[in-house]
Amino acid sequence: MDFLTSFKICGDALATQRARMDVVASNLANASTTKTPEGGPYRRKVVSVSSQEVMGSFDDALKDSVRSVKIDNIREDTQGFRKVYDPSHPDADNKGVVTMSNVQPIVEMAELIAVNRSFEATVTAFDAAKNMALKTLEIGK
């Protein structure tokens, strides 16, 4: 496998982790949103990722083994909304119940930690590939 393919795989992974981090940040920012332009409370977003083939000059033995990552879609979580009794809230119904977002900040923080660790692991893999490329260039001296 050439080094440019390694860099591309790491770049795809970094872009995916950044998108996941953006979605988590959006979820956390809207955890208390009870009204959206679409109507109703904010619905948590979830990122789906999948593998994709790496285009390059691999022989057949490696072609199926080496894959990259891509974002399949960003969908809304179908989990139900929370109901909170707060008659003083402007969005409370006639019984004093407010329909709140289905975002759970603790779950989002755990997701953020997982994304951060994945991002760090990808940076480490990129650094290793870069160092191997530099060592390879030193052999030619």
Sequence and secondary structure as in RCSB ss.txt:
>XXXX:A:sequence
MDFLTSFKICGDALATQRARMDVVASNLANASTTKTPEGGPYRRKVVSVSSQEVMGSFDDALKDSVRSVKIDNIR
EDTQGFRKVYDPSHPDADNKGVVTMSNVQPIVEMAELIAVNRSFEATVTAFDAAKNMALKTLEIGK
>XXXX:A:secstr
  HHHHHHHHHHHHHHHHHHHHHHHHHHHTTT    TTSSS   EEEEEEEEE  S   HHHHTT EEEEEEEEE
E     EEEE TTSTT  TTSEEEE S  HHHHHHHHHHHHHHHHHHHHHHHHHHHHHHHHHHHT 
